[in-house]
Every structure is written in C-alpha cells, then in structure tokens.
C-alpha cells in the first residue's frame, strides 16, 4: 500500500493473510496500523 487508498486486489490479499490464522509480529503491527488508519478515515477502500 503506497497511498491512502486500498484497491480491491490489495483488499483480497489482506483477507487471505487474515484467513491463514497466523500473523508474525511485523504483520500484526502492520495490520494494527492499517485498521487504525481506516477507522480514522485516512485510508479508504476503493473498488
């Protein structure tokens, strides 16, 4: 993710990572930051 927009393809990649059931510490930190930014509205999902 190089901008404040997450594309449909990137969204599917995130979904696959989350469905595997395992995140290492770095992946967990990235997901936590992403969720925070989405909740604050600084990152948006686009189709």
HTML snippet that shows the backbone in 3Dmol.js (N, CA, C, O; Angstrom):
<script src="https://3Dmol.org/build/3Dmol-min.js"></script>
<div id="view" style="width:600px;height:400px;position:relative"></div>
<script>
const pdb = `
ATOM      1  N   UNK A   1       0.854  -1.173   0.000  1.00  0.00           N
ATOM      2  CA  UNK A   1       0.000   0.000   0.000  1.00  0.00           C
ATOM      3  C   UNK A   1       0.896   1.231   0.000  1.00  0.00           C
ATOM      4  O   UNK A   1       1.569   1.526   0.987  1.00  0.00           O
ATOM      5  N   UNK A   2       0.893   1.925  -1.094  1.00  0.00           N
ATOM      6  CA  UNK A   2       1.780   3.076  -1.215  1.00  0.00           C
ATOM      7  C   UNK A   2       1.044   4.404  -1.155  1.00  0.00           C
ATOM      8  O   UNK A   2       1.662   5.463  -1.265  1.00  0.00           O
ATOM      9  N   UNK A   3      -0.261   4.357  -0.983  1.00  0.00           N
ATOM     10  CA  UNK A   3      -1.040   5.590  -0.902  1.00  0.00           C
ATOM     11  C   UNK A   3      -2.076   5.434   0.194  1.00  0.00           C
ATOM     12  O   UNK A   3      -2.023   4.488   0.980  1.00  0.00           O
ATOM     13  N   UNK A   4      -3.010   6.353   0.243  1.00  0.00           N
ATOM     14  CA  UNK A   4      -4.069   6.283   1.247  1.00  0.00           C
ATOM     15  C   UNK A   4      -5.298   5.573   0.712  1.00  0.00           C
ATOM     16  O   UNK A   4      -6.398   5.743   1.237  1.00  0.00           O
ATOM     17  N   UNK A   5      -5.111   4.776  -0.333  1.00  0.00           N
ATOM     18  CA  UNK A   5      -6.208   4.041  -0.952  1.00  0.00           C
ATOM     19  C   UNK A   5      -5.832   2.569  -1.037  1.00  0.00           C
ATOM     20  O   UNK A   5      -4.702   2.230  -1.388  1.00  0.00           O
ATOM     21  N   UNK A   6      -6.778   1.699  -0.714  1.00  0.00           N
ATOM     22  CA  UNK A   6      -6.572   0.264  -0.827  1.00  0.00           C
ATOM     23  C   UNK A   6      -7.474  -0.242  -1.943  1.00  0.00           C
ATOM     24  O   UNK A   6      -8.692  -0.069  -1.895  1.00  0.00           O
ATOM     25  N   UNK A   7      -6.874  -0.861  -2.937  1.00  0.00           N
ATOM     26  CA  UNK A   7      -7.635  -1.372  -4.071  1.00  0.00           C
ATOM     27  C   UNK A   7      -8.307  -2.695  -3.719  1.00  0.00           C
ATOM     28  O   UNK A   7      -8.025  -3.295  -2.682  1.00  0.00           O
ATOM     29  N   UNK A   8      -9.183  -3.128  -4.586  1.00  0.00           N
ATOM     30  CA  UNK A   8      -9.867  -4.399  -4.392  1.00  0.00           C
ATOM     31  C   UNK A   8      -8.873  -5.557  -4.330  1.00  0.00           C
ATOM     32  O   UNK A   8      -9.032  -6.465  -3.514  1.00  0.00           O
ATOM     33  N   UNK A   9      -7.853  -5.533  -5.183  1.00  0.00           N
ATOM     34  CA  UNK A   9      -6.834  -6.593  -5.158  1.00  0.00           C
ATOM     35  C   UNK A   9      -6.073  -6.605  -3.835  1.00  0.00           C
ATOM     36  O   UNK A   9      -5.828  -7.670  -3.269  1.00  0.00           O
ATOM     37  N   UNK A  10      -5.703  -5.436  -3.347  1.00  0.00           N
ATOM     38  CA  UNK A  10      -4.998  -5.353  -2.063  1.00  0.00           C
ATOM     39  C   UNK A  10      -5.901  -5.833  -0.934  1.00  0.00           C
ATOM     40  O   UNK A  10      -5.441  -6.478   0.008  1.00  0.00           O
ATOM     41  N   UNK A  11      -7.170  -5.517  -1.033  1.00  0.00           N
ATOM     42  CA  UNK A  11      -8.131  -5.962  -0.019  1.00  0.00           C
ATOM     43  C   UNK A  11      -8.201  -7.489   0.014  1.00  0.00           C
ATOM     44  O   UNK A  11      -8.261  -8.082   1.091  1.00  0.00           O
ATOM     45  N   UNK A  12      -8.193  -8.125  -1.151  1.00  0.00           N
ATOM     46  CA  UNK A  12      -8.213  -9.583  -1.212  1.00  0.00           C
ATOM     47  C   UNK A  12      -6.932 -10.178  -0.628  1.00  0.00           C
ATOM     48  O   UNK A  12      -6.976 -11.217   0.031  1.00  0.00           O
ATOM     49  N   UNK A  13      -5.808  -9.536  -0.864  1.00  0.00           N
ATOM     50  CA  UNK A  13      -4.545 -10.007  -0.289  1.00  0.00           C
ATOM     51  C   UNK A  13      -4.592  -9.930   1.231  1.00  0.00           C
ATOM     52  O   UNK A  13      -4.140 -10.848   1.916  1.00  0.00           O
ATOM     53  N   UNK A  14      -5.134  -8.847   1.755  1.00  0.00           N
ATOM     54  CA  UNK A  14      -5.272  -8.695   3.210  1.00  0.00           C
ATOM     55  C   UNK A  14      -6.171  -9.793   3.752  1.00  0.00           C
ATOM     56  O   UNK A  14      -5.867 -10.399   4.780  1.00  0.00           O
ATOM     57  N   UNK A  15      -7.267 -10.048   3.070  1.00  0.00           N
ATOM     58  CA  UNK A  15      -8.205 -11.083   3.504  1.00  0.00           C
ATOM     59  C   UNK A  15      -7.515 -12.447   3.563  1.00  0.00           C
ATOM     60  O   UNK A  15      -7.695 -13.192   4.526  1.00  0.00           O
ATOM     61  N   UNK A  16      -6.725 -12.776   2.534  1.00  0.00           N
ATOM     62  CA  UNK A  16      -6.019 -14.062   2.519  1.00  0.00           C
ATOM     63  C   UNK A  16      -5.057 -14.181   3.699  1.00  0.00           C
ATOM     64  O   UNK A  16      -4.968 -15.235   4.329  1.00  0.00           O
ATOM     65  N   UNK A  17      -4.346 -13.111   3.991  1.00  0.00           N
ATOM     66  CA  UNK A  17      -3.411 -13.130   5.126  1.00  0.00           C
ATOM     67  C   UNK A  17      -4.166 -13.363   6.427  1.00  0.00           C
ATOM     68  O   UNK A  17      -3.739 -14.160   7.262  1.00  0.00           O
ATOM     69  N   UNK A  18      -5.281 -12.675   6.599  1.00  0.00           N
ATOM     70  CA  UNK A  18      -6.036 -12.816   7.841  1.00  0.00           C
ATOM     71  C   UNK A  18      -6.668 -14.195   7.972  1.00  0.00           C
ATOM     72  O   UNK A  18      -6.790 -14.713   9.082  1.00  0.00           O
ATOM     73  N   UNK A  19      -7.069 -14.795   6.866  1.00  0.00           N
ATOM     74  CA  UNK A  19      -7.709 -16.106   6.917  1.00  0.00           C
ATOM     75  C   UNK A  19      -6.731 -17.241   7.185  1.00  0.00           C
ATOM     76  O   UNK A  19      -7.150 -18.342   7.540  1.00  0.00           O
ATOM     77  N   UNK A  20      -5.444 -16.995   7.022  1.00  0.00           N
ATOM     78  CA  UNK A  20      -4.469 -18.047   7.312  1.00  0.00           C
ATOM     79  C   UNK A  20      -4.386 -18.320   8.807  1.00  0.00           C
ATOM     80  O   UNK A  20      -3.941 -19.388   9.227  1.00  0.00           O
ATOM     81  N   UNK A  21      -4.816 -17.350   9.609  1.00  0.00           N
ATOM     82  CA  UNK A  21      -4.837 -17.552  11.044  1.00  0.00           C
ATOM     83  C   UNK A  21      -3.522 -17.290  11.746  1.00  0.00           C
ATOM     84  O   UNK A  21      -3.425 -17.465  12.961  1.00  0.00           O
ATOM     85  N   UNK A  22      -2.504 -16.873  11.005  1.00  0.00           N
ATOM     86  CA  UNK A  22      -1.216 -16.621  11.638  1.00  0.00           C
ATOM     87  C   UNK A  22      -0.600 -15.345  11.099  1.00  0.00           C
ATOM     88  O   UNK A  22      -0.458 -15.168   9.889  1.00  0.00           O
ATOM     89  N   UNK A  23      -0.238 -14.467  12.006  1.00  0.00           N
ATOM     90  CA  UNK A  23       0.498 -13.258  11.657  1.00  0.00           C
ATOM     91  C   UNK A  23       1.730 -13.190  12.543  1.00  0.00           C
ATOM     92  O   UNK A  23       1.636 -13.374  13.757  1.00  0.00           O
ATOM     93  N   UNK A  24       2.885 -12.927  11.942  1.00  0.00           N
ATOM     94  CA  UNK A  24       4.059 -12.722  12.785  1.00  0.00           C
ATOM     95  C   UNK A  24       3.979 -11.314  13.386  1.00  0.00           C
ATOM     96  O   UNK A  24       3.052 -10.565  13.079  1.00  0.00           O
ATOM     97  N   UNK A  25       4.917 -10.961  14.215  1.00  0.00           N
ATOM     98  CA  UNK A  25       4.854  -9.678  14.919  1.00  0.00           C
ATOM     99  C   UNK A  25       4.824  -8.487  13.967  1.00  0.00           C
ATOM    100  O   UNK A  25       4.086  -7.528  14.194  1.00  0.00           O
ATOM    101  N   UNK A  26       5.619  -8.545  12.908  1.00  0.00           N
ATOM    102  CA  UNK A  26       5.642  -7.438  11.943  1.00  0.00           C
ATOM    103  C   UNK A  26       4.315  -7.322  11.197  1.00  0.00           C
ATOM    104  O   UNK A  26       3.792  -6.221  11.022  1.00  0.00           O
ATOM    105  N   UNK A  27       3.772  -8.458  10.758  1.00  0.00           N
ATOM    106  CA  UNK A  27       2.486  -8.442  10.055  1.00  0.00           C
ATOM    107  C   UNK A  27       1.376  -7.934  10.968  1.00  0.00           C
ATOM    108  O   UNK A  27       0.507  -7.175  10.538  1.00  0.00           O
ATOM    109  N   UNK A  28       1.411  -8.356  12.227  1.00  0.00           N
ATOM    110  CA  UNK A  28       0.411  -7.897  13.186  1.00  0.00           C
ATOM    111  C   UNK A  28       0.491  -6.379  13.368  1.00  0.00           C
ATOM    112  O   UNK A  28      -0.541  -5.709  13.409  1.00  0.00           O
ATOM    113  N   UNK A  29       1.681  -5.843  13.476  1.00  0.00           N
ATOM    114  CA  UNK A  29       1.856  -4.397  13.644  1.00  0.00           C
ATOM    115  C   UNK A  29       1.336  -3.644  12.427  1.00  0.00           C
ATOM    116  O   UNK A  29       0.701  -2.598  12.565  1.00  0.00           O
ATOM    117  N   UNK A  30       1.604  -4.172  11.232  1.00  0.00           N
ATOM    118  CA  UNK A  30       1.112  -3.539  10.013  1.00  0.00           C
ATOM    119  C   UNK A  30      -0.414  -3.552   9.982  1.00  0.00           C
ATOM    120  O   UNK A  30      -1.032  -2.539   9.656  1.00  0.00           O
ATOM    121  N   UNK A  31      -1.021  -4.678  10.314  1.00  0.00           N
ATOM    122  CA  UNK A  31      -2.487  -4.770  10.296  1.00  0.00           C
ATOM    123  C   UNK A  31      -3.103  -3.845  11.339  1.00  0.00           C
ATOM    124  O   UNK A  31      -4.138  -3.227  11.087  1.00  0.00           O
ATOM    125  N   UNK A  32      -2.476  -3.747  12.503  1.00  0.00           N
ATOM    126  CA  UNK A  32      -2.987  -2.864  13.548  1.00  0.00           C
ATOM    127  C   UNK A  32      -2.952  -1.411  13.078  1.00  0.00           C
ATOM    128  O   UNK A  32      -3.904  -0.663  13.301  1.00  0.00           O
ATOM    129  N   UNK A  33      -1.861  -1.013  12.430  1.00  0.00           N
ATOM    130  CA  UNK A  33      -1.736   0.339  11.899  1.00  0.00           C
ATOM    131  C   UNK A  33      -2.770   0.586  10.800  1.00  0.00           C
ATOM    132  O   UNK A  33      -3.372   1.658  10.739  1.00  0.00           O
ATOM    133  N   UNK A  34      -2.971  -0.404   9.936  1.00  0.00           N
ATOM    134  CA  UNK A  34      -3.943  -0.276   8.855  1.00  0.00           C
ATOM    135  C   UNK A  34      -5.354  -0.092   9.403  1.00  0.00           C
ATOM    136  O   UNK A  34      -6.085   0.793   8.959  1.00  0.00           O
ATOM    137  N   UNK A  35      -5.732  -0.917  10.357  1.00  0.00           N
ATOM    138  CA  UNK A  35      -7.066  -0.812  10.955  1.00  0.00           C
ATOM    139  C   UNK A  35      -7.250   0.557  11.605  1.00  0.00           C
ATOM    140  O   UNK A  35      -8.314   1.163  11.482  1.00  0.00           O
ATOM    141  N   UNK A  36      -6.233   1.041  12.286  1.00  0.00           N
ATOM    142  CA  UNK A  36      -6.307   2.359  12.915  1.00  0.00           C
ATOM    143  C   UNK A  36      -6.517   3.450  11.869  1.00  0.00           C
ATOM    144  O   UNK A  36      -7.341   4.345  12.060  1.00  0.00           O
ATOM    145  N   UNK A  37      -5.783   3.379  10.777  1.00  0.00           N
ATOM    146  CA  UNK A  37      -5.904   4.404   9.730  1.00  0.00           C
ATOM    147  C   UNK A  37      -7.255   4.343   9.026  1.00  0.00           C
ATOM    148  O   UNK A  37      -7.828   5.379   8.688  1.00  0.00           O
ATOM    149  N   UNK A  38      -7.761   3.142   8.807  1.00  0.00           N
ATOM    150  CA  UNK A  38      -9.087   3.016   8.196  1.00  0.00           C
ATOM    151  C   UNK A  38     -10.140   3.594   9.136  1.00  0.00           C
ATOM    152  O   UNK A  38     -11.040   4.309   8.695  1.00  0.00           O
ATOM    153  N   UNK A  39     -10.036   3.291  10.420  1.00  0.00           N
ATOM    154  CA  UNK A  39     -11.037   3.783  11.373  1.00  0.00           C
ATOM    155  C   UNK A  39     -11.000   5.299  11.522  1.00  0.00           C
ATOM    156  O   UNK A  39     -12.021   5.915  11.827  1.00  0.00           O
ATOM    157  N   UNK A  40      -9.819   5.912  11.307  1.00  0.00           N
ATOM    158  CA  UNK A  40      -9.713   7.374  11.366  1.00  0.00           C
ATOM    159  C   UNK A  40     -10.077   8.035  10.041  1.00  0.00           C
ATOM    160  O   UNK A  40     -10.194   9.257   9.956  1.00  0.00           O
ATOM    161  N   UNK A  41     -10.253   7.218   9.014  1.00  0.00           N
ATOM    162  CA  UNK A  41     -10.647   7.744   7.712  1.00  0.00           C
ATOM    163  C   UNK A  41      -9.500   8.239   6.859  1.00  0.00           C
ATOM    164  O   UNK A  41      -9.727   8.893   5.842  1.00  0.00           O
ATOM    165  N   UNK A  42      -8.259   7.938   7.257  1.00  0.00           N
ATOM    166  CA  UNK A  42      -7.123   8.396   6.457  1.00  0.00           C
ATOM    167  C   UNK A  42      -6.771   7.420   5.343  1.00  0.00           C
ATOM    168  O   UNK A  42      -6.003   7.754   4.440  1.00  0.00           O
ATOM    169  N   UNK A  43      -7.333   6.208   5.405  1.00  0.00           N
ATOM    170  CA  UNK A  43      -7.177   5.224   4.335  1.00  0.00           C
ATOM    171  C   UNK A  43      -8.573   4.806   3.916  1.00  0.00           C
ATOM    172  O   UNK A  43      -9.439   4.573   4.759  1.00  0.00           O
ATOM    173  N   UNK A  44      -8.789   4.711   2.620  1.00  0.00           N
ATOM    174  CA  UNK A  44     -10.098   4.347   2.105  1.00  0.00           C
ATOM    175  C   UNK A  44      -9.989   3.138   1.187  1.00  0.00           C
ATOM    176  O   UNK A  44      -8.996   2.958   0.482  1.00  0.00           O
ATOM    177  N   UNK A  45     -11.036   2.312   1.211  1.00  0.00           N
ATOM    178  CA  UNK A  45     -11.144   1.184   0.296  1.00  0.00           C
ATOM    179  C   UNK A  45     -11.834   1.655  -0.971  1.00  0.00           C
ATOM    180  O   UNK A  45     -12.838   2.363  -0.901  1.00  0.00           O
ATOM    181  N   UNK A  46     -11.317   1.277  -2.114  1.00  0.00           N
ATOM    182  CA  UNK A  46     -11.943   1.605  -3.396  1.00  0.00           C
ATOM    183  C   UNK A  46     -12.126   0.324  -4.198  1.00  0.00           C
ATOM    184  O   UNK A  46     -11.407  -0.655  -4.001  1.00  0.00           O
ATOM    185  N   UNK A  47     -13.082   0.344  -5.091  1.00  0.00           N
ATOM    186  CA  UNK A  47     -13.343  -0.807  -5.970  1.00  0.00           C
ATOM    187  C   UNK A  47     -12.619  -0.640  -7.265  1.00  0.00           C
ATOM    188  O   UNK A  47     -12.711  -1.503  -8.139  1.00  0.00           O
TER     189      UNK A  47
END
`;
const viewer = $3Dmol.createViewer("view");
viewer.addModel(pdb, "pdb");
viewer.setStyle({}, {cartoon: {color: "spectrum"}});
viewer.zoomTo();
viewer.render();
</script>
